[in-house]
Amino acid sequence: MKEYLTDKFNLEHGKLISFADELPLWSAPFGMSILNTIKMAKNLKVLDIGSGLGFPSIEIAQRLGESSYVYGIDPWNDANERANLKIKKYGLKNIKIIDGFAERLPFENSFFDLIISNNGINNVENIQKTFCECWRVSKPGAQFVFTMNLDDSMIEFYQILKDELEKREMHSAVRKMKEHIYHKRKPLKEMNDLVASNGFNVKEIKQDIFYLRFVDAASMFSHSFIKYWFLPLWKEIVGAQNLEEIFNSIENRLNAISEKENEIRLSIPFATFVCKKAVV
């Protein structure tokens, strides 16, 4: 069996933290949109939901200066420790990263002038509770800016996976794939309605796209980001019984695309929501 199918690296136990700083390669396009969107001002209290390894919260703390204070919150303890180590090494006094959940924010009502989330809001367990909490802790008129990749992310791969599953009448696996996509990447209109129904005015939704490019299927599946952050779920969807057969077929189809196009290109469409808490 191919090596990338047999690797059992376990993300849940923090084993990737020693080299997980490669993740900004993924988060940078989303984060740059936030950095180019937020309103600059002094004396801001800022919250970063799903702050991960500290991007873009650490960058925002440096750009806003010491009159402002940034809090980051994330349930991933290992990432929080790494982010706080960076903060200490940089000598920053205006930022703190804490363990916690977006559904239960440990802050007072009307506390923040700005809330951001870099592809984090769409990964929480309960998005409705998260938006309620964002409304509670933000001041009237506060800015709320978040990014999310859209439901067509990596559509080039998912279309092939879906086709291979349907050919084998693996309908439960197809449903599982669709449920995962919906849970992590809700349709744009549904997300817009959720934001608006929780007391925020959606001022603008900026859409953009970037691409993950690979020379062939082997390089794609063996890439550290794909291998450790996406492949485990794909393997779970397929199941052990058909794993090698289906991925051999997927590889062949991807390689045929590569031979024709000189590359495999996975599209990552994303949106930046620019919102403001309604003033009652």
N, C-alpha and C positions, 0 to 999 in steps of 0.2 A: 504494500500500500504506500502511496505517496507520503513523503515526510510531513507535508503540511496538514495531512489528514490525521496523522498519528500523534502530533504534538499535543501534550496535555497541560500546557502552561495554564495555571489557574489565576485568572484575574482577581477573583474574589478575595484572595489572601495577600494582595498587595505586592506580589512578586515582580510585577512590571515596574514598580515605582523607581527602580534604579536607572531605568532608561525611558521612563514615560514622558520626559520632557520633549520627546519627538512629537507629542500630541499637538503642540502649537502649529505644526505643519498643516494639520486639519483645521484647527480653530482660527488660524490667522485671518483667512478671508472674512469670516463672520465677525471676528473681533475688530478688524480694521473698519468695517462698516459702522460698528458702534462708536469707535473712536472718532470717526468722521461725522457723526450725527449728534452726539450729546452736546448740550449747551454748556459752554465754558463759563464758569463764574467762581468767585471766591466764597468761602464759608459754606460749602455744601456738605451735607451728610449723604453718603452714597452707599447703596447696598448692591453687591454682586451676588446673584442667586446662581448656585452651581459654579462656584469660583474655581474649582479644580486645582490645577497647579499654579494658579495665580494670574492667568492671563484672561481678560485684560485688566483685572482689578489693580494689580501692581503698577501697570502702565498708567492707569487713570490717576492713581494716588500721586505718582510723580508729576504728571502733567498739571494736576489741579493745585499742587503745592500744599504747604503745611497749614493753611487756613481751613482746608477741607479735611474730612476724615472718611475713610472708606472701610466698610465692613464686607468681608466675603463669607459666605456660608455654603457648606457642602457636607454631605454625609460621609464622604470618602476621607477617612482619618489620615491615611498615608499621604494622600495628596495635600491635605491641609498642613501636615508637618513639613512637607517639602516647600510649600508656598511660604510658610512662616520662616523657614530657614533662609530663603531668598530675601525676605523682608529684613531679617536681622543682618544679613551680609551686606545688603544695600544701605543699611543704616536708616531705614524709613521709620518715621515716628507717627505717621498719619494713616496707618492701615493695620487691620487685624483680621485674620482668617479664623473662623470658629467652626466647630463641628455642629451640624444641625440639619434640619429638614425644612424645605420651603413651605410645607404645609403647616408648620408650627414655628413661626419666626419669633425669636426671643427678644422682641423689641417693643417699645411703647407705641401706642397709637400716634399717627401723624408725626413720625420721627424723621423720615427721609425726604430730601429734596429731589433725589434721583435714584431710580432703581434700574439696574441693567441685568441682563442675563444673556450670556453668549452660548447659544445652543443648549441652554440648560432647562428652560421652562418646559420644553417639549419632552424632557426626559424624567420629569418628576412622576411620582406614583399617582397623585391626585391633582390634576391640573385645575379643577374647579376650586378646591381648597387653596391652592397656591395663589390663584388670582384674587381670591377673597383676602388672603393674608397680605398680598401686595397692596391692595386698596387700603387695608387697615393701617399699615405702617407708613404709608406715604402721606405727605402733607397735601392739602388741597392745592391743585395746580402743579403738583410734582410731575416731573418728566419720567416716563417709563419707556425704556428702549430695550428691545430684545430681538435676538436673531434666532432663526430656526431653518434647518434644511427641510425641503418640501418633499411631498410624498412620491415624487418622481425621481428622488435621489437614487443613483446607480440603476436606473431603469433598464439600462442595457444588459446588466447581469440578471436582474429580477425577471425580465421577460423570458430569458432563456431558462432560468430555474423553474419558473411556472410551467413552461412548455414541457420540460422534462418530467415534471411531476404529473402533469395531466396525461401525458402519453402512457404513464404507468398506472393511471387511475388512482393516484395518491391524493384523493380529494381532501382528506383531513390535513395533509401537509400543506396543501394550497391554502386552506383556510387559516392555518397557523401562520403562514407567511404573510397573508393579508392582515391578520390581526396584529402581528408585530409592526408592520408598516403603519397601520392606523394608530396604534398606541404611541409610537415614537414620532410620527410625522402626520399630524392631522391635516386635513384639507385646509387650504388658505381661508376659505369663506367661514368654515366652522371655527377656526381660531379667531378670526376677526369678530364673529358673533360672541364668542366667549369673553373676549377682552371687553367689548362694548357692554355686555350684560353685567359686568362686574364693576361698573362705575368709571371706566376709562374712555376718554374720547380718542379714537384712532385718527391721528392727524395725517398719517401717511404710511403706506406700505411700499417699501422699496424692494424691488426684486432684482436679483443678480444670479450669476452662475459661474462656477469654475469646474475644472476637470481633473480627475486623477488618470494619468496616462501611463501605460505599461507596454513593453515591447511584445510580450506574449502572455499566455495564461499562467505559465509557471512563475514568471516574475510577479504577476498580480497576486496569486494565491500565497506566494512565499514572502511577500512584502510584510514587514513587521506590523504595520497598521492594519492591513486586511487580515493577516493571520491571527492576530491576538484580539482584535476588537470587533470584527465582523464574522469571521469564519466559524467561531464556536457556535453562534446562533444558526448559521446556515447549515452546519452539520447536524444540529439538533432538529431542525426542520425536516431534513432529509431522512434522518434515522440511520442506525448502524447497518440495517439489513441491505439497503440499496446504496450505501454511501459511495463506495469506490466506483460502482457502475455509473451512477449519475454524474459524479464529478469528472470521470473520464470523458463522458459525453459532453459535458459543459466545456471542459478544456478543449476538446476537438472543435467545438463550434466557435469558441472564442479565438482559437488559433486561426481558424478560417477567416475570421474578421481581420485579424492581425495581418495575415498574408495579403489581404486585399487592400487594407487601409494603412498598412505599415505601423499600426498601433492598436491597442485596445484602449478605449477612452470611456471612462465612467463619468457621467455628468452629475454635478451636485448643484441643483438649483436651490436658492435660498431666499428668504425674505427678512427684511429688517422692519419691525413694527415700531413706529414712532408714536407714542401715546402720551396723554396728559390726564391726570386725575381730574375728574369733573369738580368744579367748584359749586357747592350747593348754595 
